[in-house]
Each structure stands twice: as structure tokens, then as C-alpha cells.
Amino acid sequence: MKKFLTAILFAPLLAFAAGTELHLDRAPDKANDMAALQHGAKIFVNYCLNCHSASYMRYNRLKDIGLSDAQVKDNLLFTAEKVGEPMKIAMQRADAKVWFGAAPPDLTVIARARASEFGSGADWLYTYLRGFYRDENRPTGWNNVVFENVGMPHALWELQGDQIMGADHKLKLVKAGKLKPQEFDAAVGDLVAYLKYMGEPMAEFRKQLGVIVLVFLAVIFVFAYALKREYWKDIH
């Protein structure tokens, strides 16, 4: 009986130890880089918004990253008529499931949803978007080092080019894309930065407000402590 209970208690630990560790590349921090966020928004609208929606994000929130309503309307408004509308797509989920095997997920909070013990959601996305390689056994012709047997084709293949999985289990670029490897990594970093921003547009303001609140509490503590000593000086 004791052996049985011990096996039950330690089974989750053994299962975790037996699991394959996922190596994620660290995504560059571009949270305060307006040019990078704007470029990321451009990539998202041109390459991601065809299949993936961001239905909890409105176009007019792009003013947070320095874009005017006129700039959004002239350059990024392809799936809606007004800048106040959410980033939705025309493709129906039923059709997407037939074409891809599963409906592409909404990407509004994908950078938060993909966080794990292996790294942040931004790290996962940064590694995933750079980890596609040719696989003739897959229906789309693509596979991924992070998401094995993924149903999504490589949407950025024109920019990156073609990679294959070598015998040493490392990716090798066999056909160059429009961008050099360093340029492609930078572009993916911009896209990931935008996806991270989209998951919590007020994140940077929240952090700044948190610092202000902590400073305020520290100042109040000094005055409160001085007042406490004044009140209790005759007793102590």
C-alpha cells in the first residue's frame, strides 16, 4: 500500500522529468520602440490578419504606438471600414478547419497564452516564427521545431526563405528569402513585440504607474512613521 501511495505522489514529478525540455530563443525587448511596434503592426496586418483575427483589438488602439487614424486607414485598414472596428477576418472557422485541420486561433492574447516554464510567450513566438522548415510529409509542406506537425503553413517564407532539418537536427537555410537572416530575425522581433503589446496595450503605463505608487507609498511611510513617533514619544 505504501509503495502504491508513493508511486501516485511521485508520478507527476517523474512525468515532468521524462518530458522533453523546450529550448526557446529569447525575444528582443522592443516594448518602448515605437518604430519596431509600427513595423510589427504592418507585418501583422499583411501576413497574419489573412487567417488569424485579433477580435479583441481595435484599429484605433494603434494610436498608442504613434499612428494616427489617417495612417491606420490609409495603410493598415484592410479588413474593416472604420478605425473603431476590431481586427476581424472574413474567413469562417468551419472553412478554416477544413483547410488547415483546425481553425487558426485569435491572436489578441497569444503572447500571454504561450508563456510557460520554458520562457515567456514572446520567447515562444520568436522561436516558433523562425523555426519553420520544409517537410514533404506534411499537407502544407511545412513543419516546425517548436510546434511539431503544426497545421499552419509558413506565412513568412517569402521573407525568410526555405529551411530544412539537417541530419544533426539543426535548421539549415537552403534558399534565401527577401531578407537576410539578421534582417528576418529583426522583423520577427518587431512582429513579436507588436503581438506582446496587443496582449496588454496598457502594460508599459501599468509599470510606470506602479513605480509612481511605490514612491508615493514610500513618502507616505516616512511621514506616517514620523507622526507615529510624535504621538507615542511620551509613552515610550
N, C-alpha and C positions, 0 to 999 in steps of 0.2 A: 504493500500500500504506500509506504514511504517513497519507494522508487517511482511509483506511478505519479504521486504528487510532485516529486522533484522534476520529473520529465515534463509535466504540464507547466510548471513555473519557469523552467529554463528553455522551453521550446521557442518562445519569441526571440530570445537572445541568440539561440543557435541559428534560427532562420535569418536573422539580421546579419550575423557573421558570415553566413553562407552566401548572402546576396552579393551581386557584382557592384563594386563601387563605381559610381558615375563620375568621370572626370569632366569638369566644366572649366572653360576658359573664363577669366574674369572680364566682365564687360567694362569698358571705359566709362568713367563718371562724367557725363555731359549735362547734368541737370540744370546748370546755370549758363549753358552755352546756347544762346538764342539762335545763332546761325545753324548749329547742329540740329536743334529741335525743329527748326523750319525745314531743313533738308530732310529730316526724318519723316516729317508730315508729308512732304512731297513724295517720297518713296512709298509711304504707306498708301496714299491715295492712288498712285499709279500702278502699284504692283500687288497690293494686298486687298484693297477695297473691292476688287472684282468678285472675289469669292467670300471674303470674311467681312462681316459687318462690325461696326462699333456702335451699337444701337443706344448705348448709354452716354455717348459723347456727342455734343452738338458742334457744328462747324464754327459757331460764333465764339466758342471757348478758345479757338486758336488765337484770339486777341491776347491771351495770356502769354503767348510766345512771340509777340511782336508783330503779328499780322493784322492788317486792317480788314474790315468786312469787304471792301472793294478788292483787295488782293486775294482773299479767300474765294470770292465769287468769280473772279476772272481766271484763277489758276488751279483751284482745288475743288470747286463745286461741280462734280460730275454726276453724282447720284441723287441730287436733290435740287430743288428750285430756290429755296431760301436758306440763308446762312443760319437761321434759327432752328433748322431741322436736324435730327440726329443722323449719324453716318450709317445709313442702312443700304442694303443692296437689293437688286431686283430678283436675284436667283432664289428660287423656292427651296426649302430644306428637303422636301421629298425628291426633287430633281437632283440636288447635290448628293444625297445619299446613294442614288442610283449611279451617278457618275464617278464618285470618289469612294464609295463604300461606307462613308459616314459624312454627315453634314459638317462642313467647316465651322469651328466654334467662333462665337463672338469674341473679339479681341480687346474689348474695352478694359478688362482687368486681367488679361493674360499674364502680364508681368508680375502680378501679385499671386496669381493662381499657381504658377510654376515654381515658386520658391520651395526649397526642400533642405534637408540636412546637408546636401552636397553643394549648395550655393543659392544665391538669390535667383528670383525669376528672371532678372535681367541677364545673369550669367547663363542660365539655361537657354534663353532665346538667342543670345550672342553665339553660343556654341552650336545650337541647332541650325540656325540660318546659314552658318558657314560649313555645316557638316554633311551636305548632300553629296552623293556620289552615284555614278551610273550603275544600274543593276538591271540586267535584261530579264531577270526573273520576276520583276515587279510589274504590275499592269501599267504604271505610269512611266516605267523606265528608270525610276529613281529610288534610292534608299537613303537612310540617314544614320549617322553614327550614334546619335543621341536617342532617336525615336525609331527603333528597328521596325521595318515593314510598314512605314508610315504611308498613309494613303494620299498625302499631299505631294504633288509634283514640285520640282524646284522652280519656284516663281522668279527667282533672281538669277537663273542660269545664264541669261544673256550678259549680265554684268560680271559674274564670276567665271564662267566657262565650265568645262567638264572636268570633274574629278573622278578618279577610280580608286577602289580599295586595293592597295598593294598586298603582296604576299606577307609583308611584315605588319599587316593590319594598320597601315598608315595611309592617309589620303595623299594622292598624287595628282597634280594638275596636268592633264594631258592635252587640253585645248583651252587656249586663253580666251577670256571674255573681253568685254569692252573696257573693263577696269583692270589695273594691275592688282596683284594680291593685297598690297598695302592699302590701295585705294578702296578696294572692295571691303576690307576689314573696317576701314573708317566709315564707309557708307552704312554698313550693317550696324556699327556702333551708333550712328545717328538715328537709324530706324529704331533700335532698341531703346535709345534714350527717349524717343517720342512715345513708344509703347509704355514705357515706365511712367512718363508724365501723364499719359492718358488714363492710367490706372488710378492715379491720385493727383489731379491737377493742382490741388492746394498743398501738396507735400512741402514744398520749399517755404511757403508762407507759414505753414504749421510749425516748421522747425524754427523759423525766425521768431514767431510769436512765443514759442516755448522758451527760448533764451531770454526774451523780454520778461516773461512771467517769473522765471527763476531769479533774474536780477532784482525784480520788484520784491519778491519774497525775501531775498537776502537783505535788502534795505529795511523792509518792514521788521525782520527779525532783530536787526540791530536796535531799532527804536523800541521794539517791544521788550527786549532784554533790558535796555536802559530804564524803561518805565517800571519793569518788574523790580529791579534793584532799588529804585527810588521808593517804591511803595513798601518794600519789605526791609529796608535798611534798619529801622528801629527795632524790628523783631529779631533779625539775625545779628 
